[in-house]
Amino acid sequence: MPFPRFARSRTAKEPLVAVDDPRLAGWETVTSFEDRDTAVAWRDQLRAMGLDAACVADHAPDQFGRGDIYLVVPPSQWSRANEIVDNLD
């Protein structure tokens, strides 16, 4: 009996930092960061609390993950996200 191969995901993996993603165009900025790792950690915290958060940038971060990176959420979730970020700071 042949062994089944591990199933590969057919969906594209979401980038850590989205650049020019039209799906996020109307989202509100909660805060900004200068490095990718910190921005992604905060994004993951908001997601763990049930918010739809993403990291976006005007330009791709450099090879060390540095750049102007914005933590964004849908407009309807901005107030809650802002309260969480202010209290976890």
Residue, then its C-alpha position, 0 to 999 in steps of 0.5 A: m500500500p503506498f503512503p499518502r503524500f502530505a497534502r500541500s495547501r493550495t492557497a497562497k500564504e499571506p505575506l507578513v507585511a502586505v504592500d499595495d494590497p487593495r483589500l486593505a485600502g480602507w482599513e484604519t491605522v492603529t499604530s506604526f512600527e519600524d521593524r517587521d517582527t514587532a509589527v507582526a507580534w502586535r498583529d498576532q496579539l490583536r488576531a488572538m483577541g478576535l480582531d481582523a488585523a494586518c500589517v501594511a507598508d508603502h514599500a517592502p521592508d529592507q533585508f533586515g525587516r526594517g521600514d515604515i510598517y502600519l498595523v491596520v484594522p477594519p474601521s468598525q474594529w479601530s476603537r477596540a484595537n486602539e484600546i487594546v494597544d493602549n492598554l498593552d503598551 
